[in-house]
Amino acid sequence: MLLAVDVGNTDTVFGIWQNEEWTHIFRTRSLPEESPNYFESKLRLHFLEADLALENVTITVLSSVVPPLTPTLRTMLSNLFGEPPVVVGPDIYPDLKVEIDHPHEIGSDLVANAVAAFTKYNRNAVVVDFGTALTFTTVSGDGRILGVAIAPGLKTAVKALFSNTAQLPEVPLKLPESAIGKNTTHAIQAGILLGYESLVRGMVTRIRRELDGDCIALATGGLSSIIDTLHGEFVEVNRSLTLDGLRIIGEKVKQKSI
């Protein structure tokens, strides 16, 4: 059994991999002020509710984009399972070369996304991750992370809009039929959702053009299912893609240590 932990800016996701599938995925809030004991109690409770045995976990792998939480989760996993986790960074997975100016600036979740895309498809690919930030990670078919583009995530943009405008109400994130809004709710939905659709489609098109058209696109992240009209752009929409990358990294590092 493998336990993958993906610490994001908003949530921390725990994934249990056994019998060749993710059998359990659960999440808790990413709270930098909390202690290892806090996260251990959360994890123990999830294992208890899912009728899982802690002693069956043989590999733990950790990705964190929240620096204060990295040592917290590393300590928790080490204490709970008796050995330190595989902590993902740009140098932990040598099968992919990171071709950016400062490799240690790339988020470990983006490294995991690139690993998953490269392992599954072995061709030029861009992974669009709909999270707190909207990210585009491009990996080549010969195993190079070519670069990243980052924009505010959908909910981040919505929150900023509502918190900085006195007269605009919060509205449901429902895709409108027209880009020409007839009322305030419609106008906000058109601007946000259709605007993000155009942003994603435009960025994917630009990246493909820079790679001479030879590039597939994949989508992941908690919000990847919101913009249904974009699904035709992607060969795969997989909310567990980051976990897949963490699993691949964890298993390969474990094999090399044996």
N, C-alpha and C positions, 0 to 999 in steps of 0.2 A: 504494500500500500504506500502511495506517495501523497504527501501533503504539500500543496503549493499555496503560498501566501503572497498576495498582491496588495501592497499598501498604496492606495491612491490618495489623492488630495481630499476626497470626500469620504470614501468607504475603504475598508480593508476586506478583501475577499479571500475566503479560505476554500480551497478545492480539494476534494478527495478523489484520487485516481486509483481505481482497482478494477480488475476484470476488463481491462482495455476500454474503460469509459469513465467519465466524471460522474460518479454515483451520487455525490453530495456537494453542493455549492452553497455556502452561506456567507453572510456579510455582517459586519458591524461598523460603526462609525470610526473614522480615523481621528483619534483624540490624542494629540501630542502630549498633553499633560498627564495622561494616565500611565500607570506603572506596568511592569511585566505581569504582576499578579492579576491585574484587571483583565488583560487579554487572555491570560491562562484560564481564568474562571469562565470567560466567554467561550473559549475553545472547548474546555471540559464539558460545559453545558451542551454545546452543539453535538459533541461526540456521544454524550449520554442520550440525548433526544433521538439521535439517528441510530442508536444501538451499535456504535462503533467502538472498537477496542484500541486504546492508545498504543498498546504494545505491538499492534500490527503495522504501525507506520515504520517503514525502513528508510525512507528518504524524505527529507524536508528541504524545500527550496524557497528562498525569500527574495522578493523584489520590493523595493520601497522608493517612492519619489518624495517621501516626507523625511528629511534627514533626522529630525529629533526622534522619530519612531523607529529608525533602523536599528540602533542598539537595543531599544526596548523589545522589539520583536525577536531579534537575534538571541537576547538573553532568555526570553520566554521559551523559545523553541529549544535552546540548548538545555535548559533546566528540565523541560518536560520530556524530552526524548533522549537525553543523555549524550548528545553530540551536537556540534554546531551545524546549522543549516548551510546549504549552498547559497551564498549571497550573490545575486546576479549583478554584474557590472560589465563594462565594455571589454574587459580583459579575461572574463571567466569562461568565455566560449570562443576559443581561437579559430573555430571553423569559419567565422565571419570576421572580415577585416572592416574596421570602423574608419571610413574615409571622411571624417569631419575634422575641423581645425583643432578642437579640444575634445577628444573622445570621452573623457570623464564627465562632460556636460550632458551627454545623452542620457535620457531616463532609462532605467533598467527595464521598465515596462515596454518601452519602444524597442529595446534590444530583443526582448522576448517576442514581440510581434514580428520582428524581422526574421528571427530564427524559425518561428512557426511557418511563415510564408515561404521562406527559402526551402525548408525541409519538405514541405508538402508539394511545392510546385517547381522548384529549381529553374525559375525563369524570372525576368525582371518583374517586380511587383511593387505596388504602393499599398500600404496598409493604412486605412482611414480609421482612426480610433475616436469614437464619439464619447468623450468623457468630460470631466471638468474643463479640460482643454480639448480642442479639436486638433488632432495631430495627423500628419501625413508622413509616414516613414517609408522611404524608398530603398529597396534592396535589389541588387543585381542578380542575374541568373548564375553568375560565377562566384557568388558568396561575398559581396561587399555591401555594407550599409553605406549608401551614397549620400544620404542627408535626410533632413527633417524640415517640415514646415509646421508652424504652430499658430493657431488662432484661438480666440475665446470659445469655450464650449457653448452649446446651445443654451443650457440652463444658466450658465455664467452670464451670457449676454442678456438673457431675459431678466435676471436679477438686477443687473446694472441698469437696464432700461427703466424698470419699475421703481428702483430706489432713487433714481435721479430725475424723475419726471413726476410732478405733483398731480397732474390731471389724467395720467394714463393708468387704467385699472389693470390688475392681473387677469389674464385670460387663459382658457385652456389651450394647450398646444395641439390644436387640431388643424390639419392641412386644409386650406380653403381651396375652392374650385377656381377662383379668379385672383389675379395679382392686383386687381383694381378694387380696393376696399370701399365698401358702401357704408360702413359704420366703424366705430372705434375698434371693436373687437375684431372685425374682419380685417381692418387695416393693419393691426398689430400682427395678426396671424399671417397675413400676406408678407409683410416685411420681414418677420422673423423666420418663418418656416420656408417660404419660397426663396427668401434671401439666402438662407443656409443651403437650400438645395442648389442654388446657382453657385454659391461659394464652393461647395464640394465638387460639383460637376466641372466647374471651371478649373479648379486646382488639379483634378485628376487629368483633365484634358491637357493642361500645361505640362504636367510631369510626363505624360505620354509623348507629347511633342518633343520634349528635351531628350527623350530616349528613342527618338525616331519611330514612335508609334508602337514599339514592341514592349508593352507593359500591361499586366493584368492588375485589377484592383480588388482588394478585400476590405470588408468592414467588420469592425468589432466595437466593443464598448457598450455601456448600459443604455445608451440612447440610440444605438444603431438601427433600432426597429421603428423609430419615429417617422423618418422621412421615407415612406414606402415607395415613392416615385423614383427613388434613387437605386432601387434594388437591381435594375437592369444594368447598372454600371459595374456591378460587382460579380465576380465568379463565386464568391462565398460571403455570406453574412453570418458571422459566428461570434456570439458573445463570449465564448470561452477561448478565443484565439490566444489571448495573452497567457492564460493558464496552460494552453497547449505548448507554447514556447517555453514556459518555466519548466514544464514536465520534461521536455526534450533536453533542456540544459541540465536539469538535475540528474536525469538518468545517465547522460554522457559523462558528466563529472564523476558520478558514482562509479561507473565502469572503469574509468581511468585510475581511480584510487584503489581498485581491487588488485 
